[in-house]
Amino acid sequence: MRIRTRAIEKLKSLPRCVKYVVAAVFVLLVGAGNWLGISTFRIYKANLGELKTDLSQWYDGGKNERILVIAPHCDDETLSCGGVISRAVRDGAKVKVVMVTNGDGYYEVVRRLGLAGAKSYIGFGLKRQKESRAALRLLGVRDDDAIFLGYPDRGTVAMWLSNWSPDKPFRSRYTRCSRSPYADCFRPGTPYCGTALLSDLMDIIGSYRPTTIYYPHPSDQHSDHWAVHCFVTQALYELGMLDKVRTGLYLVHRGDWPIPQGLHPTLPMRPPAALTDIGTRWYESRLSRAEIAQKLKAVQMYRSQLAILGDFLRSFDRKSELFGSYRSGTIVRANGRFDAGDEAWARVPPCITDPVGDSLRVDVGRGGDIRFLRCCYDDKRLYARIELAHPHSRRMSYGIQVCGLPDAAAGRLTVSITGRGRVTNGARAVRSGDTIDFAVPLYKLGRWNALLVCADSSVEKKKVDRTAWRLLIREDAVKPDPSHREAARLPARRTPASPARISP
């Protein structure tokens, strides 16, 4: 009470102008807190309303199915597909599970355990690998059918965007390794680069020839998840299997989703409201009581995660699992001058639709809330238009990221216009009202038949909004031929130390 009284007395002794400033700051802080609270509640209420919607039943197949589940981290396979895996094994289908990383960069848990140093992170990666094996055994998957690639946790996005070549591997800030330190991974000693990961995925998918693949949705906000989506999509494209395999895209990280948090086995799994009508068709796979109980036991095998993420992990044990279908699009040839005016753009449909007002970041940075991305091309340039929900801000940077296929190494490009108006990579860009237009020289993308693209906005290198990545195939594209990949470009295969290799 004395401290509070002294503070009040000091406030009374301040000059009147200072009192006004203090009062104004207080009102602004309270107002901002209420505004953010209202925004959070609005998103939560919209997601809660989705629990009442009906979804079509996902195709679960039968004993002739060959299922491949690709997970960025140890536990994603159980959270997203635990029920589907157990049912498929019970029905006699073949199931293989691929873990891209061992989850060895989860520093919050490592520090909570009182550990430190590179060896501790590698040991933690081995611990998570054991947890995944235990969970998969409960679901009926044999150890031989669990494949660990050993790539760096929180590093796959760098491998996708910049560290593509074996000559420029990514170095994990946690394990201090630029090659896999795990002796029982699919390719021991594999360099941390995009070429190696793409090669592994193509080897696994090409030899196993799955009928259904489950992998992350591109709207997942965890960078490892959307990066793995891009790698798998490129592998399927280069193998010519995009139209020959069923793809079920799953979501794990999207704000405070799924809601409500905690164990709710009587509730269905439904997509976030912001993702219900922007290009993904959602399905549910309904689970029996026995499958729900079995999945919960598998989730509880992840003891290293439960202390911090217990409610979140248990949120995925519900009476259904959620999968989406997100098809590739077509990039059209330009008909007119797309770097001058709006008339020509009106004839180009959006290739990516992004939700509006779907996070606190875009509510605060309203000038960065992306609505659409449109793309087209002519003989010399790729044209792209970002359309915003509100007028652009001079404080923000806007950009597109483009990966030309099949030669992703030569056709990888990031183009942006900064808050000061500087445009990167020899492109042209124009900001006008609620649109950002880019014109990119096509020679920078090499020889391409398809593009993987996304758009983003940021303030001082901090992301405000990012669209999902999407594969766009040109109208006159030649079908991909997997034989174009020269053996010299791929890292040499080494024999794993354990039965991590797959068999058809």
SULTAQUI-V17706 format. One line per field, one symbol per residue. phi: phi as a letter, one per 40 degrees, with the letter a starting at -180 (. if undefined). psi: psi as a letter, one per 20 degrees, with the letter a starting at -180 (. if undefined). burial: I if it has 9 or more other ideal C-beta (glycine too) atoms within 8 Angstrom, else O. Layout:
phi->???
psi->???
burial->???
//
This chain:
phi->.ccccccccccccccccccccccccccccccccccccccccccccccccccccbbcccccgacccbbbbbbcbchcccccbdcccccccccgccbbbbbcbcgcbccccdcccgbagdccccccccccccccccccccchccdccbbbcgcccgbccccccbcccccbccbccccgbbbccccbcdbdgcccacccccccccccccccfccbbbacccccccccccccdccccccccccgbdcbbcbbcbbbbagcccbcchcbcccccbcddcbcabhcccbbbcbcccccccccccdccccccccbbdcccccccbcabbbbbbccbbbcccbhccbagccccccbcccbbbcbgcaccccccccbccbabbbaabcbbcbabcbbcadcbccbbbabbbbcbcccccbbabbabcdcgcbcggcbabbagbbbbbbbdccccgcbbabbbabababfgbccaacccacbbcdbccccbdcccccccccccbcccbccccbd
psi->ggggggggghhhiqqhhhhgggggggggggggghghgggghggghghhhiiiqqqqpqoibbijqopppophrohhhgghjgggghggghijrppqppogrjkjknhggghhikrqqghhhghhhhghghhgggghghijpqhhjopphkrppkihhhhghgmhqhimqqppigikqjqpjphkrgnpjpqnqhgggggghhggghhhmqhppprqqijpiphhghghggggggghghikjhjiqppopqpgoncjqqqqqaomiiqrpqqqhijhlkippqrqopqrhhhgghhghghiimhhhhhhkghggiiinajqqpqqonqqappqqqnaoijnrighhijoqphppqqpkjrhghhgmhijopgqpqqrqbihqpqppppqhrqrpiiqqqrqppopqimhghkppppqprhjjpprkjrqqppodkqopqopphhijboqirppqrqrqroljppgqprqqqpppqhkqppqohiioqhhiqqppqpqirliqrq.
burial->OOOOOOOOOOIOOIOOOOIOOIOOOOOOOOOOOOIIOOIIOIIIOIIIIIOOOOIOOIOOIOOOIIIIIIIIIIIIIIIIIIIIIIIIIOIOIOIIIIIIIIIIIIOOIIIOOOIOOIOIIIIIIIIIIOIIIIIIIIIIIOOOIIIIIIIIIIIIIIIIIOIIIIOOIIOIOIIOIOIIOIOIIIIIOIIIIIIIIIIIIIIIIIOIOIIIIIIIIIIIOIOIIIIIIIIIIIIIIIIIOIOOIOIIIIIIOIOOOIIOOOOOIOIIIIIIIIIIOIOIOIIIIOIOOOIIOIIIIIIOIIOIIIIOOIIOIIIIIIIIIIIIIIOIIOIOIIOOOIIOOOOIIOOIOIIIOIOOIIIOIIIOIIIIIIIIIIIIIIOOIIIIIIIIIOOIIOOIIIIIIIIIIIIIIOIIIIIIIIIOOOIIIOIOIOIOOOIIIIIIOIOIIIOIIIIIIIIIIIIOOOOIIOIIIIIIIIOOOOOIOIOOIOOOOIIOOOOIOOOIOIOO
//
